[in-house]
Amino acid sequence: MAAVFASLLAGCGGPSSQTSNSGSSTITDQNADEAIPAVFYETTEQCEADITQQQQEYQVLLEAHQQNQLAQPPAPPVMQVEDCGPQMQAALQEHDRTAPVYSSLADCQAEGVQCETTPANAETNGYRPAYGGTYLYPYGSPSFVYLNFGGSNRSVYQPHTVFRSSQPGQVVTPFGRTVPQTGSGPVSVPRHTSVAAPTRPTGTAARGTITGRSSQGFGSTYKSTGTGGK
């Protein structure tokens, strides 16, 4: 237990204890690559495993604080395990809402992403980038969305989904920028990953829709989406 406590104490400066203004800053070409704290999950199972671990670590540090072994109280986990299901459903819905649909597999693959056929109930049939996970920004001033889950309305963090890259070890943002693929849980990622994805183009998208966005840069019109309380 002493070794576990020492390890957790050494990591108290990690993303779970940081604050960030990532949810309120304008994204520019100058700060787009600046590292900010986030959380990354691809599946509900990853989320549940990570939050369970966060809760266990939190209890260890909380007991240490109560015994005056830790000066400052630890930061609680960013979510509860029961939040993982609705959180990941929101991510999949965001992918459905924003992922471009291409008329041919070749046009989709030309974006440098892995591709999948659209769901049977999709408004437009074709091929779209494969879902590669979602970034969440629970630190600082996070943004929230609401969805119906299991018959009740739930509030979850605004998801920022990415696509599976055709290159191993990478993901691709909706703006065509490549980011190294991370493990699940707290991570540091470029600020530009917090920009809200464009709405899916109507009908089928032209080849180069995603890669074309990467050359446009980030001006004053691009903002991350955190706007307030839950």
N, C-alpha and C positions, 0 to 999 in steps of 0.2 A: 504494500500500500504506500509506503514511503517513496518508493521509486516512481509509482504512478503519480503521486502528488507532485513530486519534483518535476516530472515531465510536463504535467499540466501547468504548473507554475511558470515554467520556462516558456510555455506557449501562450501565456496570457496576453501577449501583445499581438496575437494573430487576428485574422479577419473578424472572428466572432466578437472581439472586444473593441473593434475600431468603429469610429463614426466617420461618415463621409457625406459630402454634399453632392454626390454623384446624381442624386435625384432632382437637383435644382439648377445644375450648371448647363450653360449653353455649350454645345459641342462645336469646336472649331478645328481647322486643320492643325492648329498649334497644340491643342490639348487632346486630340482624338486618341492618341496612343498612350496617354498617361494611364498608369495602372490604378485601378480602383477595386475595392473589395466587393465580392459578389458570392453567390452560391450557384452551383451547377448540378443539375440532375438530368438524367435521360429517362429514368423509369421511376415508377412509384416505389419499387423495391429498394432502389438506391436511396431515395429520399427517406424511407422509413428506417433503413439501417443507419444512415447518417444522423438523423434526429435522435434515434435511440442512443447512439454513442454520445451525442452532445448532451443529452439529458443525464447520462451516467457521469460524464465528466463534470457537469454543472453541480451535481450533488456532492461530488468529492470536494470541489472548490468551495461550495457553500458551507459544508461542514468545517473546512479549514478556516473559513472566515469567522464562523461562529465560535471557533476555538482560539480566535485571535492569532492564527498562523498566517492569515492573509489580510492585509490592511484594507483593501477595497473589496466590496462584494462583487462576485462574478456576474457577468452578463448572462441572462437566461438564454436558452435556445431560441433561435429565430422563429421556430414553429413548433407545433405539437405533432406527434405521429399521425393523429387523425386528420391533420391538415394536408397530408401528402396526397391522398386520393384526389380531392378537389383541385389541389394545386397542379397536379399533372394533367388532369382533365382540361383545365384552363389552358395549359401549354399546347395540348393537342388541338384544341379549338382555335387557338391563335395560329397554329400551323395551317389548319384548314382555311382560315380567313385570309392569310397573307401569302402563302406559297404560290408562285406563278404556275400556271398550267400550260404545257407546250403540246403542240399537235403531234410531234414526233419524239421518239426517244433520243434521237441524235441531237435535236435542238436542245433538249434538257441537259444531256450529258456535256454539251459544249460549254455549259456554265461552270464546269469543273466540279460537279457534284454527282453523288450517287442519286439514282432516280427510281421512282415507283409509279405504278399506275394509280390514277385517282380513285377514290372510293366509289362504290356503286351509286351512292346518293349524291355525288358531287354535281354542282350546277353545270360544270364544263368537264367533259371527258378528255383524257389525254395522259400526259406524264408530268410529274412534278418532282422537285427535289425531295429526297427522303428526309424525314424528321431526324435531327441529330441531337436533340436535347434542348434545354432551356436554361438561360441565366436568370437569376432573381437578384434583386438589389434591396435587401431588407434593412440596410444600414442607413443612417442619416434620415432623410425624408422620403420614405418609400411611397410608391404608388400602388393602388389596389384596384382590383376588378371584382365583379360579382357574377356568380353563376349559380344555376340550380344544380344541386348535387344530392341525390337520394331524396328528392322531394322537398328540400329546404334550400333557402338562399344562403350562399357562403361567400365570405370575403377572403380573397387570396391575393398574394403579391402579383403585380403585373408581370406576366412571363415575356421573355425576350428570346424567341426560339432561333435556333440555327439549323443549318443543313449539314448532312454528312458529306464530307469532301470526297472526291475521287482519289485524293492522296492520303495514305495512312497517317494517322496521328494528327489530323487537322479537321476543323469544322469551318463552314463558310457562313458568314452573316448574310441577312437579306440584302445588305448593301454591297455584297460581293467581296468582302474583305476576309482573308484567311486568318484564322486564329488557331494556335496550338490547342489540341484537344487536351483537356485536363481530367483529373479524376473527379469523382463526385464529392460534394460538400463545399466548404468555404474555399474560395480561390481568389486570385488576383488576375484581372483581365483588363484589356484596353477600354478606356472610357467609351469609345464609339460603339461598343456592344450594347450600351444602354439606350441607344436611339431606337425609338419606336419604328417597327417595320412598316413599309408602305403597304397600303391595301392591295390585295391581289388584283392584277389587271383584269378588266372585263374580257371574257372570251379567252382565246388562247394567246399566250405571250409570244412576242417576237424573239428569235434567237439573240442572245446577248442582253436580255433585259436585266439580269443580275450583274453580269460583268460590266455592263455599261454604267451602272450606278457607282461602281468603285472608282471611276475616273472623274466623278462629279465633285468629290471633295465634300467637306462639311463646313457650310457657312453658318451665318447667324440664324438661319431658319431651322436648323437641326437642333432639337433639344431632347434631353432625356426626359422621362415622363413622370418622375416622382413629384407628387403634388400635395401630399398631406396625410392625415391620420386615417386609421383603420376604423 
